[in-house]
Amino acid sequence: MRILAIETSCDETAIAIVDFRNRNCVDILSHIVSSQVKLHAEYGGVVPNLANREHQKNLVPILLHALRESRINPRLHQGQESRKRENKKSFDSLSLLLDSILAREPVLLRQFKKHLTPLSPPNIDAIAVTYGPGLAPARWVGVNFARALAVLWDKPLIPVNHMAGHLFSALLQESREKDSQFLIPNSQFSMLALLVSGGHTELVLVKKPWRFQIIGETRDDAVGEAFDKVARMLGLPYPGGPEISRLAATGDPQKYPLPSPMINTKNYDFSFSGLKTATWHLARNLRGLASLHEAKPRRELTLRQKADIAASFEKAAVDVLVKKTVRAAKEYKVRTVLLGGGVAANVVLRAALARALKREWPRSTFQVPSSDLCGDNALMIAAAAYMTGKKKVPTDVGTDANARLG
């Protein structure tokens, strides 16, 4: 089965064309991620309408690049003008339908009609797209683009939950024989997945394929959001998570005893707003701001202080993630533990969770995605579509900001 996958849930425009020869071998024909980080950096975070604008500009060029790279580039229809005259009624109906689907994306519609309608359908079996969760303006442009492609090429459409994509990214293991190939090992159930990103912190239990049950989640800030906000407190550039990690590598994680909220509660929920607030107060105190009404610091933080704060914050966040994940793995006697999401790239978290599982639950297998698959990408959407997806007609597919696994 050959799937063309589209991911636009936030600030990455991603398209992949993936050939699933069987359930254990995946050939990557094309895998492109266009990041908008530089555009949003000056605002200190993602601006939804700017993300929408960039997705509209980028989707068609990236798709054309992906088709060329995959070597399934469709040809121009022969006799395009005569075809229009012979089938004017059906051609006009198709044009009106595309106008309706892409009515909210005029820039994308113009590019779509100019560059894609003249092409014959490529050799793919289905189109997959992220329908949620994510930023509404970003999600909609990807979903509408996928709907328009499905109509134009007469292909089934598979809507995919973004967090399912992060879960399946941990199952994709790089092949030692071929650079453009991934292997999906035979899954051992039950599984437990810790999914950590800028918008989510979840513990997901998978007792059998592929029934997802969220057994714990954050009650306030996601851990990735807390990383970004602490980075902003320390004057670090966006995106803050990688900057915190780089700085923390030079700091002392024992210097400041910051709290790990809910680390000893019996449930598997998380909370990071208290840790974020404690870090804010620590930084204020070190700057000499005794009162909340003082705006101008009496002294600036030194690089050493910033590094120690970053390391202490990172340790507090990682401690609670690791402890609750290991405790859940033992309680549910899982055979496989997965780590996925943007924060899964954090080397301290990866190493700490691996050590704790080896020490406390050695009967489990620990799987993490390669670092370049931790962020948003379309390869993970293709994998989730192949393993769990259900084909739908384009008119049945919408978006859902609060889409949940389960």
N, C-alpha and C positions, 0 to 999 in steps of 0.2 A: 504494500500500500504506500502510495506517495502522497505526502501531505504538504501543502503550502500553509505556513502558520504566520500569523500577524499578532504583534504585541505592541499596544500603545497605551498601557494603563497609567503611565506617569510621564516621565521626560525622556524615555528612550523610544525611538522609532526602530522596531526590529522586525525583520522578515527572515524566515528560514524555509528552505525546501528540503524535505527529509524523506529518505527512502527506507521504509521498514521492510527488510527482506524477511524477517521473522521476529518473534517476540524477544529475541536475544541479541539481534544485530541491527545496528542503525547506521546507515550511510548518510553523511551530511553532504548534500549536493550544493547547498549554499547556506550561509549563516552570517547575517549582517546585523550589526547593532550601531545605530547612529545616536550618539549621546547629545543632549542639550545642556550639559553641565555648565559650560562656559557662559551660555546665554542667561541661565538662572542664577549664576554665582553672585552677580552684583545685587541681587535682591535677597540673598541669604536663604533662598528656598525656591521651590517650584511655583511658578505663577501659572495657574491652570489655562487661562486664555492664551498665553504665549505658547504653552505646550501644544495646544490645539492648533495654533497657526503654523508651528513648525512641523507638526505631523502632516498637515495638509500639504505643505510644500515638499516634504520628503518622501511620502509614501510611494508615489508613482516612480520617481527616479530610483529609489531603492529596489522596488519590485523589478524594474527593467534590468537593473544590475544583477539581481538575484537570478533572473531568468537566463541572462547571458552566462553567468558564472556556473549555473547548474547544467548548462549545455542542453536545456530543453526549451531554448528560446523559440517561441512560436513565430511563424512567418507571417508577413502581410497577406491578407486575403487577396487572391488573384481577382482582378476585375472588380475592384471595390465599387466603383461607380455603377457598373452594370448590375451588380448585386443589389445595390440600393434601389435601382429602378424596378428590377424584377420582384423584389420583396418589400416594396415601399411601405405597405401597411404594417408588416411585422417589424420592420426597421424603425418606423416612427413610434410604434408601441414600446419597443425597447428603449428608445431615446427618452420617451416620456417617463418610463419607469425609473431610468437612471436619474433623471431630473428630480423625481420625487424622493428617491433614496438619499441623494447627495444634496438636497435642497439647503441644508445648513452648512455645507462645506463648498462654497462656490469656487474657491481656488482649486480644490481637489477635483471638482467636477470638470473644470476646464481642462486640466491636465489629463484626467481620465478619458475624456472623449477624444482628445487630440492624440494621445499616445497608445491607449489600450484598446479602444473599440476597433481600430483597423487590424488588430492581431487575431490570428486564429487561436482557439483554446489550447493551452499548453497540456503536456502529458502529465496531468496530476489526477488523483482520485478524489480529493476532498480539500476543502479550505477550513482551517481552524483559526479561531480568533478569541482573544481575551474579552469576556463580557463583564467582568467585575471580580473583585472590588478594585477601586482605583479612583482617579480624578474624573469627574463626569465629562468635562469637555474633551479630555484626552481619550477616554474610553469610547465615546460616541463616534469620534472620527475613525477609529480603527474598525469598529463594528459596522459602520455604514460603508466603509471601503470594502470590507469583506462581503457584505451583502450585495454590493454592486458587482463585485467580481463573480460571485456565485450566480447571479442572474445573467451576466454577460457570457460566462463560460458554461453555464448549465451544470454546475457542480454542487454537490451537497455541502452544507455548512455545519461545522461542529463548534458550538460555543464552549469555552473552557474557563473554569475558575482559575484566577491568577495564582492563588495559593496552592492549588493542586499542581500547577506548573512548578512552583518552588519545591514541592515535595518530590516530584518526579525527577527534578534536576539532580537530586542526591543519588538516584538510581542509575544515572548515566555515567558509566565508567569508561575512561579513555582506553582505546585499543592500543596494544603495544605493536600491532602489526601494520596499522594504517592510520595516518594522521587524521583523516577525515571520517573516521569510524568510531562509534561508541558501542559499548556492550551493555546490555541490561541483564545482570545476573538473575538467576531464578530466585524470586522473592521468597523469603522465609517469614511466614506469619506466625504470631501477630507482630505488628510493627508499631513503633512509636516515632513520631516526627516532631522535632522542635523547629518551628518555623518562625524566624525572627527577621523583621524588616523595619522600614521606616513607618509603616502603618499597622503592623501586626506583630503580636507575640502570642503564639499558640502552641499548645501541646495537643497533637492529633493522634488518636489511637486508630489503628487499622487492623482489626481482628481477622478479616478475610478480604479477599479482593472484590471490589475496591470500595469498601464501606467505611467512610470516614466518620469519626466521632471526636468532637472537640471536648477534651476532658479538662482543659485549663486555658485561660487567656488573660490578657492584661485587663485590669479594671479601669485604667486611665491611659497614660502614655504608652506607646509601643517603645521597646528598648532602642530601636533605631532612631526614633524621634528624640529620645532622651540624649543619645549620643550627639545628635545634631545641635540640640539646644545648649548642652554643656560646652560644645565647641564654640558656639557663638558667645557664651559667657567669657571664654578665654581669648576671644579675639581671633579665632582660627578661621580660615576660609571655608567656604561651602564646596563640596559636601563634607560635613563635620566628622562623620564616623571614621573614615580612613585617617583624617588628620589627628583625631584623638588617639587612635591606635599607634600612629607613628611617633607622636609625642610621648605617649605612655611608655613606649619601649625604652626611653631614656630616664624614666622616673622611678620613684620608690613606691610600690603599691601599698606598703605598710605605713607610709608617712602620716596619712590622715585617715582615721577610722570612720569611714562613711557607712551609713546603714544599708543593709540589703533587705528592703521591705518585703514582708510576708514570707521570709525564708523558712520560718518554722511553723507556718500554718498547715493544717492537715489537708487542705485542698490543693489544687494545682494551678490556682490563679496567680497572677503577677501584678505588681504595681511599681511604677517607676517615677511617679510624680514626687513622692517623698524624697527619693534619692536625688532627683534633680534639684529640689528645693534646698536640701542639705548642702549640696555642692555650691549652690548660689550663695548661701549664707557664708560658707567657708571662704569663697573668693572675696566676698565683701569684707569679711573680717581681716583677711590678709592685706586688703587694700587700705585698711584703716578706717572703714566706714562703720562707725558704731551705731548710727541711727539710720532708719529706713528713709528719712527725709533728706539725708545728705546725698547729693548728686555727684559732686566732684571728689574722686578718690584722693586721699592724702599721699598715697604712694602707688606706683604701678607694680603689678606682679612681675617677678623675675622669671626668666625662662625656666630655671630650676623649680620654682614654685608651680608654674604651669604644668611642667612635666609630672611633678608629684601629684598634683590634683588630678590630672588625666589618668595616671596609673591607679590612683586610689579609687576613682570613679569606675574605671573599667573593671577592677577587681570586685567591687561591690555588686556591679551588674552581672558579671559572669558567675559569681558565687551562687546567686539565687537561681540563675538559669540552669546551672549544672546540678545543683542539689535537687531541685524539683524534677528534673528530667530523669536523673538516676533513680530517684525514689519511685517515680511512676513506672520506669522500666522494670524494677524489681517487683512492684506490687502486681503489675499485669503480666509478669513473666514473659516479656517480649523477646523475640529472637533477633530482631533487627531494629537498630536505632538510626534514624536519619536526621541530618541537620541541613536546613535549607533557608533561603532568603538572603537578602543583602548583607545582614550582619553575620551570616555564616562565613564570610570571608575573613572575619576577625581571627587572627592566628592564636590569640590567647584563649578565646572561647573554644576553638577547635581542639587545641592541645589539652585544655583542662577537662573537657568532656570526654575525650579519648582516654585520658589517664584515669578519670573517675570510673568510667565503665569497665576498664580493664581490671581495676582494683576491686570494685564492688559488684559488678555484674558481668563477669568474664564470659558467660555463655552466650552473650549477644554479639552480633556483628555491627560495627559502627561504620556508616557510610556518609560521606560528605561530597558535595559537588566540587569540581575543579574551581579554582578561584574566579575564572572568567565566566562561569555559569552561575555564580551566586547572585549577581545583579539581574535585572529584568532582561529577558531575551526570548526569542521566538522558538528556539530549539526546545526549551522546556514545555512550551505550549503545544508543540507538535507531539512531544512524548506523551503528555497528559491526554491529548486528543486521541491518540492511537490506543492507549491503554484503557481509557475510561469513557471516551466520548461517545455521544449519540448524535447521529446525523439529523439535521433539521433543514426545512426549507427556509430560505432567507427571510421571508415575511414573519417567521416565528421567533426570530432572534432579536433581543434587545439588550439593554445593559442593566446592571444592578450594583449600585454603590456599596451595598451592604451584603453582597453575596458571601455565603458561608459554606465551608465544607460540611458535608453531611447529607 
